[in-house]
């Protein structure tokens, strides 16, 4: 989660970050969201600043090991996809 938030150029207090925990069935799920200037690129390689971007991420604490799911993209598109993103995650856990 912290790694995802550090992928933004701005400090954490300026990226409108939000962390929300839930339990679906018996599975703990942590949702993460942020928006700002996302630094796109491979670790250790050149980074491209992407202004007005957002991130939605989920950490699913499964018995077999944690599962990480995230999406990044233009802020308005990601915000418009938030409910569908959560439905996708939750539908696999019921």
TORKOL-4160 file (C-alpha; in steps of 0.2 Angstrom, whole numbers, padded with zeros to 4 digits, m for minus):
94
<pt num="1" X="0000" Y="0000" Z="0000"/>
<pt num="2" X="0014" Y="0012" Z="0005"/>
<pt num="3" X="0023" Y="0008" Z="m0011"/>
<pt num="4" X="0008" Y="0012" Z="m0022"/>
<pt num="5" X="0006" Y="0029" Z="m0013"/>
<pt num="6" X="0024" Y="0033" Z="m0015"/>
<pt num="7" X="0021" Y="0032" Z="m0034"/>
<pt num="8" X="0014" Y="0049" Z="m0034"/>
<pt num="9" X="0025" Y="0064" Z="m0035"/>
<pt num="10" X="0016" Y="0074" Z="m0022"/>
<pt num="11" X="0018" Y="0070" Z="m0003"/>
<pt num="12" X="0004" Y="0058" Z="0004"/>
<pt num="13" X="m0005" Y="0072" Z="0013"/>
<pt num="14" X="m0008" Y="0081" Z="m0004"/>
<pt num="15" X="m0014" Y="0066" Z="m0015"/>
<pt num="16" X="m0031" Y="0064" Z="m0007"/>
<pt num="17" X="m0026" Y="0046" Z="m0001"/>
<pt num="18" X="m0039" Y="0036" Z="0008"/>
<pt num="19" X="m0037" Y="0018" Z="0015"/>
<pt num="20" X="m0053" Y="0008" Z="0019"/>
<pt num="21" X="m0054" Y="m0009" Z="0027"/>
<pt num="22" X="m0068" Y="m0021" Z="0025"/>
<pt num="23" X="m0072" Y="m0039" Z="0029"/>
<pt num="24" X="m0081" Y="m0049" Z="0015"/>
<pt num="25" X="m0087" Y="m0066" Z="0021"/>
<pt num="26" X="m0071" Y="m0071" Z="0031"/>
<pt num="27" X="m0059" Y="m0061" Z="0020"/>
<pt num="28" X="m0051" Y="m0045" Z="0025"/>
<pt num="29" X="m0050" Y="m0032" Z="0011"/>
<pt num="30" X="m0040" Y="m0016" Z="0011"/>
<pt num="31" X="m0045" Y="m0003" Z="m0002"/>
<pt num="32" X="m0033" Y="0011" Z="m0007"/>
<pt num="33" X="m0036" Y="0026" Z="m0017"/>
<pt num="34" X="m0026" Y="0042" Z="m0022"/>
<pt num="35" X="m0025" Y="0055" Z="m0035"/>
<pt num="36" X="m0012" Y="0067" Z="m0041"/>
<pt num="37" X="0003" Y="0066" Z="m0052"/>
<pt num="38" X="0007" Y="0048" Z="m0055"/>
<pt num="39" X="0025" Y="0042" Z="m0059"/>
<pt num="40" X="0023" Y="0029" Z="m0072"/>
<pt num="41" X="0037" Y="0017" Z="m0077"/>
<pt num="42" X="0046" Y="0002" Z="m0071"/>
<pt num="43" X="0055" Y="0001" Z="m0055"/>
<pt num="44" X="0073" Y="0008" Z="m0057"/>
<pt num="45" X="0069" Y="0014" Z="m0074"/>
<pt num="46" X="0064" Y="0032" Z="m0081"/>
<pt num="47" X="0048" Y="0038" Z="m0074"/>
<pt num="48" X="0035" Y="0048" Z="m0083"/>
<pt num="49" X="0024" Y="0060" Z="m0073"/>
<pt num="50" X="0006" Y="0058" Z="m0077"/>
<pt num="51" X="m0004" Y="0073" Z="m0070"/>
<pt num="52" X="m0022" Y="0072" Z="m0065"/>
<pt num="53" X="m0021" Y="0053" Z="m0063"/>
<pt num="54" X="m0029" Y="0042" Z="m0049"/>
<pt num="55" X="m0026" Y="0025" Z="m0042"/>
<pt num="56" X="m0038" Y="0012" Z="m0035"/>
<pt num="57" X="m0030" Y="m0003" Z="m0027"/>
<pt num="58" X="m0036" Y="m0018" Z="m0016"/>
<pt num="59" X="m0026" Y="m0030" Z="m0005"/>
<pt num="60" X="m0036" Y="m0046" Z="m0002"/>
<pt num="61" X="m0029" Y="m0056" Z="0013"/>
<pt num="62" X="m0032" Y="m0074" Z="0006"/>
<pt num="63" X="m0027" Y="m0090" Z="0015"/>
<pt num="64" X="m0016" Y="m0094" Z="0001"/>
<pt num="65" X="m0007" Y="m0077" Z="0002"/>
<pt num="66" X="m0011" Y="m0059" Z="m0002"/>
<pt num="67" X="m0018" Y="m0054" Z="m0018"/>
<pt num="68" X="m0015" Y="m0036" Z="m0025"/>
<pt num="69" X="m0026" Y="m0028" Z="m0038"/>
<pt num="70" X="m0024" Y="m0010" Z="m0044"/>
<pt num="71" X="m0029" Y="0001" Z="m0058"/>
<pt num="72" X="m0022" Y="0018" Z="m0063"/>
<pt num="73" X="m0028" Y="0030" Z="m0076"/>
<pt num="74" X="m0035" Y="0047" Z="m0079"/>
<pt num="75" X="m0043" Y="0054" Z="m0063"/>
<pt num="76" X="m0061" Y="0055" Z="m0070"/>
<pt num="77" X="m0061" Y="0038" Z="m0078"/>
<pt num="78" X="m0054" Y="0030" Z="m0062"/>
<pt num="79" X="m0067" Y="0039" Z="m0051"/>
<pt num="80" X="m0081" Y="0034" Z="m0063"/>
<pt num="81" X="m0075" Y="0016" Z="m0062"/>
<pt num="82" X="m0074" Y="0015" Z="m0043"/>
<pt num="83" X="m0091" Y="0006" Z="m0039"/>
<pt num="84" X="m0088" Y="m0007" Z="m0053"/>
<pt num="85" X="m0070" Y="m0010" Z="m0047"/>
<pt num="86" X="m0077" Y="m0014" Z="m0029"/>
<pt num="87" X="m0091" Y="m0025" Z="m0036"/>
<pt num="88" X="m0078" Y="m0035" Z="m0046"/>
<pt num="89" X="m0067" Y="m0037" Z="m0030"/>
<pt num="90" X="m0082" Y="m0042" Z="m0019"/>
<pt num="91" X="m0091" Y="m0053" Z="m0032"/>
<pt num="92" X="m0076" Y="m0065" Z="m0031"/>
<pt num="93" X="m0076" Y="m0066" Z="m0012"/>
<pt num="94" X="m0095" Y="m0070" Z="m0009"/>
